[in-house]
Amino acid sequence: MKLPLKYPCNCGGIYSFSTYGDADYPPATCSNCGKLLYALDPLSVSVTAERLLYRSKAELEDGDYSLSILIAVMAVESYLTRQFLKLKGMQNYAARFRLPTAAEEAQWEKEYPRSGGFLSPAGFVSQRLMDTTFDDFVSNNKAAGTIFAVLSISPHIGPAQYIQDELFQRRNRIAHWGYVDSTKAEAELCHKIAVATISILREMDRLKYGNL
């Protein structure tokens, strides 16, 4: 999959980076002044998830709203999976003092729930990282609560259910029901939810491993 990235230059121009998969971004030149710049990926549980968020935003800006929603969900799912595999890898390293093999990761992935949309995987990962539910983590962690508050959700809907209803169900309508006429407002909301969700998962990771 092509993964674009745009970055503003001080002169007012734009750097347009592009790569495929997990390959490095080649250097780009500013569209205005021609200055050369190299792109660095953020330190993250899943660089792929971070790149998918950029791709989702790019599709949103280009007007392909349904594709933007699909990719936003891919970003969340990728981050959740890699977060679980990181946890297993850390446990493996503590016991054996070595990095996991591809075969071990493949075996661990069988433990990860693949059904249930967002609710089951998010609950699974939250319990193992924080020993609590996703909703309770958002309620009791100041940073996570602040992140989620920007979505202005109903107080009668839990965070996990909101993500399921407003992000994952919209993906399901596209992928399973053939609803391809998503609106700009729907895509903007879905991208916003995906960014908030991954930001909350980053906070879990920070608390779990921040002192290591």
KEKE-3310 file (N, C-alpha, C; in steps of 0.2 Angstrom, whole numbers, plus 5000, padded with zeros to 4 digits):
npx = (5004:5003:5010:5008:5015:5014:5022:5024:5034:5045:5045:5032:5030:5027:5032:5032:5031:5033:5030:5030:5022:5032:5044:5058:5055:5060:5070:5063:5059:5056:5041:5041:5053:5063:5071:5080:5073:5073:5062:5057:5051:5040:5044:5036:5023:5018:5023:5017:5004:5004:5008:4997:4987:4991:4988:4975:4971:4975:4967:4955:4957:4958:4945:4941:4931:4925:4936:4945:4939:4939:4953:4957:4951:4959:4971:4969:4966:4979:4987:4982:4985:4999:5002:4998:5007:5019:5018:5018:5031:5039:5037:5042:5056:5060:5059:5068:5078:5080:5075:5059:5055:5049:5040:5036:5029:5019:5012:5008:4999:4988:4981:4975:4960:4950:4938:4923:4924:4929:4927:4930:4944:4950:4946:4953:4967:4968:4965:4976:4987:4984:4977:4963:4947:4945:4936:4936:4949:4950:4941:4948:4961:4969:4975:4970:4956:4955:4959:4949:4938:4937:4930:4917:4906:4891:4886:4880:4885:4898:4916:4922:4911:4906:4917:4916:4903:4903:4915:4919:4907:4904:4914:4911:4899:4903:4913:4906:4892:4892:4890:4895:4895:4900:4900:4909:4908:4906:4918:4928:4924:4927:4941:4945:4941:4949:4962:4961:4959:4970:4979:4975:4979:4992:4995:4992:5003:5014:5012:5014:5027:5035:5045:5055)
npy = (4994:5011:5024:5040:5056:5072:5087:5103:5117:5130:5140:5141:5131:5114:5098:5083:5067:5049:5032:5014:5001:4996:5002:5014:5031:5040:5055:5071:5086:5103:5110:5123:5131:5121:5115:5101:5087:5075:5062:5056:5042:5041:5036:5022:5009:5004:5008:5006:5008:5022:5027:5024:5032:5044:5041:5039:5052:5059:5053:5058:5072:5071:5068:5055:5048:5036:5027:5033:5030:5016:5014:5021:5013:5002:5007:5008:4994:4989:4995:4990:4976:4975:4981:4971:4961:4967:4967:4953:4950:4957:4950:4938:4941:4945:4933:4924:4932:4936:4941:4939:4926:4925:4914:4913:4924:4923:4912:4918:4927:4920:4920:4932:4941:4940:4943:4953:4966:4982:4981:4968:4966:4978:4977:4966:4969:4980:4974:4966:4975:4985:4980:4982:4988:4995:5006:5010:5013:5025:5033:5034:5039:5054:5059:5051:5053:5067:5067:5059:5067:5077:5072:5074:5065:5057:5056:5044:5034:5022:5024:5013:5007:5018:5020:5008:5010:5022:5022:5008:5002:5010:5007:4993:4995:4999:4989:4977:4979:4987:5000:5014:5028:5037:5052:5068:5073:5061:5054:5063:5063:5049:5049:5057:5050:5039:5044:5049:5037:5029:5038:5036:5023:5024:5031:5021:5012:5021:5022:5008:5005:5016:5018:5009)
npz = (5000:4996:5005:5009:5015:5020:5024:5030:5024:5030:5022:5016:5007:5002:5008:5000:5004:5000:5001:5002:5011:5025:5021:5021:5020:5005:5003:5001:4991:4994:4988:4985:4989:4986:4995:5003:5012:5025:5030:5046:5055:5069:5086:5090:5094:5083:5068:5056:5059:5062:5050:5043:5048:5043:5029:5029:5032:5021:5011:5015:5013:5000:4996:4995:5004:5009:5008:5016:5029:5030:5030:5042:5052:5049:5054:5068:5071:5068:5077:5089:5088:5087:5099:5108:5104:5107:5121:5123:5118:5127:5139:5135:5133:5146:5152:5144:5138:5125:5109:5101:5089:5072:5071:5084:5087:5077:5083:5096:5091:5088:5100:5101:5100:5085:5082:5086:5083:5088:5102:5108:5105:5111:5124:5128:5126:5134:5147:5148:5148:5157:5167:5168:5161:5145:5145:5159:5160:5152:5160:5172:5169:5167:5156:5146:5147:5144:5131:5125:5128:5118:5108:5112:5116:5120:5138:5141:5134:5133:5131:5123:5117:5109:5100:5093:5088:5080:5073:5069:5065:5054:5046:5044:5037:5025:5020:5021:5018:5007:5007:4999:4999:5008:5018:5019:5032:5039:5037:5042:5056:5058:5056:5066:5077:5076:5078:5091:5098:5095:5101:5115:5117:5115:5127:5136:5133:5137:5151:5154:5150:5152:5162:5160)
capx = (5000:5006:5009:5010:5016:5015:5025:5025:5041:5045:5044:5026:5029:5025:5036:5027:5035:5029:5033:5026:5023:5037:5050:5060:5053:5065:5070:5058:5061:5050:5037:5042:5060:5067:5076:5079:5072:5072:5057:5059:5045:5039:5044:5029:5022:5016:5025:5012:4998:5005:5008:4990:4983:4992:4985:4968:4970:4976:4961:4950:4958:4957:4938:4939:4929:4924:4942:4948:4936:4942:4960:4957:4950:4965:4976:4967:4967:4986:4990:4980:4988:5006:5003:4998:5013:5024:5018:5021:5038:5043:5037:5047:5063:5061:5060:5073:5083:5081:5069:5055:5055:5043:5036:5033:5024:5013:5009:5005:4994:4982:4978:4972:4953:4949:4931:4920:4925:4933:4926:4934:4952:4952:4946:4958:4973:4967:4966:4983:4992:4982:4973:4957:4944:4946:4932:4938:4956:4948:4938:4952:4967:4968:4977:4966:4950:4956:4960:4942:4933:4937:4925:4910:4901:4885:4889:4877:4888:4905:4921:4923:4905:4906:4921:4913:4897:4904:4920:4920:4901:4904:4918:4907:4894:4907:4916:4901:4886:4892:4889:4901:4893:4901:4901:4915:4907:4907:4925:4931:4923:4930:4948:4946:4940:4955:4968:4960:4959:4977:4982:4974:4983:4999:4995:4993:5010:5018:5012:5016:5034:5038:5050:5060)
capy = (5000:5017:5028:5047:5060:5079:5091:5110:5120:5137:5145:5140:5126:5107:5092:5077:5060:5043:5025:5008:4997:4999:5005:5021:5037:5043:5062:5075:5093:5108:5112:5130:5133:5116:5112:5094:5085:5068:5060:5051:5039:5042:5030:5019:5002:5002:5013:5005:5012:5029:5029:5023:5038:5049:5039:5040:5059:5060:5051:5062:5078:5070:5067:5048:5047:5029:5024:5036:5027:5010:5015:5023:5007:4998:5010:5006:4987:4987:4997:4985:4970:4976:4982:4965:4957:4970:4964:4946:4950:4959:4945:4933:4944:4945:4926:4921:4937:4936:4944:4934:4924:4926:4909:4914:4930:4920:4908:4922:4930:4915:4921:4938:4940:4943:4945:4958:4973:4985:4980:4963:4967:4983:4975:4961:4973:4984:4970:4963:4980:4990:4976:4986:4989:5001:5012:5012:5017:5032:5036:5035:5042:5060:5061:5048:5056:5073:5065:5057:5072:5081:5070:5077:5060:5057:5053:5038:5029:5021:5025:5008:5007:5024:5019:5003:5012:5027:5020:5001:5000:5013:5002:4987:4997:5000:4983:4971:4981:4990:5007:5018:5035:5040:5059:5071:5073:5055:5053:5068:5060:5043:5050:5060:5045:5034:5048:5049:5030:5027:5042:5033:5017:5026:5032:5014:5010:5025:5020:5002:5004:5022:5018:5004)
capz = (5000:4996:5011:5008:5021:5019:5029:5028:5025:5033:5016:5014:5002:5005:5006:4999:5005:4999:5001:5002:5017:5030:5018:5023:5015:5002:5004:4997:4991:4995:4982:4984:4989:4983:5000:5004:5019:5026:5035:5051:5058:5076:5090:5091:5094:5076:5063:5051:5061:5062:5043:5040:5050:5038:5023:5030:5032:5014:5007:5017:5010:4992:4994:4995:5011:5011:5009:5022:5035:5030:5032:5049:5056:5049:5059:5075:5072:5067:5083:5095:5087:5088:5106:5111:5102:5111:5128:5124:5117:5133:5143:5132:5134:5153:5153:5140:5137:5118:5105:5099:5082:5068:5073:5091:5086:5074:5088:5100:5087:5089:5107:5100:5097:5079:5081:5091:5081:5093:5109:5111:5105:5115:5131:5128:5126:5141:5153:5149:5149:5162:5172:5168:5155:5141:5148:5165:5159:5150:5165:5177:5167:5166:5149:5141:5147:5140:5123:5122:5129:5112:5104:5114:5116:5125:5144:5142:5129:5135:5125:5118:5113:5105:5095:5090:5084:5076:5068:5066:5062:5048:5042:5042:5032:5018:5019:5021:5016:5001:5007:4997:4998:5014:5017:5022:5039:5042:5036:5047:5062:5059:5057:5073:5082:5075:5081:5098:5100:5095:5106:5121:5117:5117:5134:5140:5132:5141:5158:5155:5149:5153:5167:5158)
cpx = (5004:5004:5012:5011:5017:5017:5026:5032:5040:5043:5037:5024:5027:5030:5031:5032:5030:5033:5028:5028:5028:5044:5052:5057:5060:5065:5065:5061:5055:5047:5039:5050:5065:5072:5074:5078:5071:5066:5059:5052:5045:5041:5037:5028:5021:5017:5019:5006:4998:5005:5001:4986:4984:4989:4978:4966:4971:4970:4955:4951:4957:4950:4936:4937:4928:4931:4946:4945:4939:4949:4961:4956:4956:4971:4975:4969:4975:4989:4989:4984:4995:5007:5003:5004:5019:5024:5020:5028:5042:5043:5042:5054:5064:5063:5066:5079:5085:5074:5065:5056:5049:5038:5032:5028:5018:5009:5005:4999:4987:4978:4974:4965:4953:4942:4929:4922:4930:4933:4930:4941:4954:4951:4951:4965:4973:4968:4973:4988:4991:4979:4966:4953:4946:4942:4934:4945:4954:4945:4943:4959:4966:4969:4972:4959:4950:4956:4953:4937:4932:4932:4917:4905:4896:4888:4886:4880:4896:4909:4921:4917:4904:4911:4919:4907:4899:4910:4920:4913:4901:4909:4914:4902:4897:4909:4911:4894:4886:4890:4895:4901:4894:4902:4907:4914:4909:4915:4929:4930:4927:4938:4949:4946:4947:4961:4967:4961:4967:4981:4981:4978:4990:5000:4996:5000:5015:5018:5015:5024:5038:5044:5056:5066)
cpy = (5006:5021:5035:5050:5067:5083:5098:5113:5127:5142:5145:5135:5119:5102:5086:5071:5055:5037:5020:5004:5000:5001:5012:5025:5040:5051:5065:5082:5097:5110:5119:5132:5128:5113:5105:5092:5078:5067:5055:5048:5040:5036:5028:5012:5000:5008:5012:5009:5019:5031:5028:5029:5043:5047:5040:5048:5062:5059:5056:5069:5077:5069:5060:5046:5040:5025:5026:5032:5020:5010:5017:5017:5002:5000:5007:4998:4985:4989:4992:4979:4970:4978:4976:4961:4960:4967:4957:4946:4952:4954:4939:4935:4943:4937:4922:4925:4936:4939:4938:4932:4925:4920:4910:4919:4927:4915:4912:4926:4926:4917:4928:4938:4944:4945:4950:4965:4977:4983:4974:4964:4972:4981:4970:4964:4977:4980:4968:4969:4984:4986:4980:4986:4995:5007:5014:5015:5024:5036:5038:5038:5049:5062:5057:5051:5063:5072:5063:5062:5077:5079:5072:5071:5060:5053:5046:5032:5028:5022:5020:5007:5012:5023:5013:5005:5017:5026:5013:4999:5004:5009:4996:4989:4997:4993:4977:4973:4985:4997:5011:5025:5038:5048:5062:5071:5067:5053:5057:5065:5054:5044:5053:5055:5040:5038:5047:5042:5028:5031:5039:5027:5018:5028:5026:5012:5014:5023:5013:5001:5011:5022:5013:5007)
cpz = (5000:5002:5011:5015:5018:5025:5027:5029:5027:5028:5014:5009:5006:5003:5006:4999:5003:4999:5001:5008:5022:5028:5021:5017:5012:5003:4999:4997:4991:4988:4980:4983:4986:4989:5001:5011:5019:5031:5040:5054:5066:5079:5091:5091:5087:5072:5058:5053:5060:5054:5040:5042:5045:5031:5023:5029:5024:5010:5009:5014:5002:4990:4994:5002:5013:5012:5015:5029:5035:5032:5040:5053:5055:5053:5066:5076:5072:5074:5089:5094:5089:5096:5110:5110:5106:5118:5128:5122:5123:5138:5141:5134:5141:5155:5150:5137:5129:5115:5102:5091:5079:5070:5079:5090:5082:5079:5093:5097:5088:5095:5106:5097:5091:5077:5086:5089:5085:5100:5112:5111:5110:5122:5132:5130:5133:5147:5154:5150:5156:5168:5173:5161:5151:5144:5154:5165:5157:5155:5170:5176:5165:5158:5144:5141:5144:5133:5121:5123:5122:5107:5106:5113:5121:5132:5145:5138:5132:5129:5120:5114:5107:5099:5090:5085:5079:5071:5065:5063:5055:5043:5039:5036:5025:5016:5018:5018:5009:5001:5006:4997:5005:5013:5020:5029:5043:5042:5041:5054:5063:5060:5064:5078:5082:5079:5088:5101:5100:5100:5113:5122:5118:5124:5138:5139:5136:5148:5159:5155:5150:5157:5165:5155)
residu = (MET:LYS:LEU:PRO:LEU:LYS:TYR:PRO:CYS:ASN:CYS:GLY:GLY:ILE:TYR:SER:PHE:SER:THR:TYR:GLY:ASP:ALA:ASP:TYR:PRO:PRO:ALA:THR:CYS:SER:ASN:CYS:GLY:LYS:LEU:LEU:TYR:ALA:LEU:ASP:PRO:LEU:SER:VAL:SER:VAL:THR:ALA:GLU:ARG:LEU:LEU:TYR:ARG:SER:LYS:ALA:GLU:LEU:GLU:ASP:GLY:ASP:TYR:SER:LEU:SER:ILE:LEU:ILE:ALA:VAL:MET:ALA:VAL:GLU:SER:TYR:LEU:THR:ARG:GLN:PHE:LEU:LYS:LEU:LYS:GLY:MET:GLN:ASN:TYR:ALA:ALA:ARG:PHE:ARG:LEU:PRO:THR:ALA:ALA:GLU:GLU:ALA:GLN:TRP:GLU:LYS:GLU:TYR:PRO:ARG:SER:GLY:GLY:PHE:LEU:SER:PRO:ALA:GLY:PHE:VAL:SER:GLN:ARG:LEU:MET:ASP:THR:THR:PHE:ASP:ASP:PHE:VAL:SER:ASN:ASN:LYS:ALA:ALA:GLY:THR:ILE:PHE:ALA:VAL:LEU:SER:ILE:SER:PRO:HIS:ILE:GLY:PRO:ALA:GLN:TYR:ILE:GLN:ASP:GLU:LEU:PHE:GLN:ARG:ARG:ASN:ARG:ILE:ALA:HIS:TRP:GLY:TYR:VAL:ASP:SER:THR:LYS:ALA:GLU:ALA:GLU:LEU:CYS:HIS:LYS:ILE:ALA:VAL:ALA:THR:ILE:SER:ILE:LEU:ARG:GLU:MET:ASP:ARG:LEU:LYS:TYR:GLY:ASN:LEU)
# end
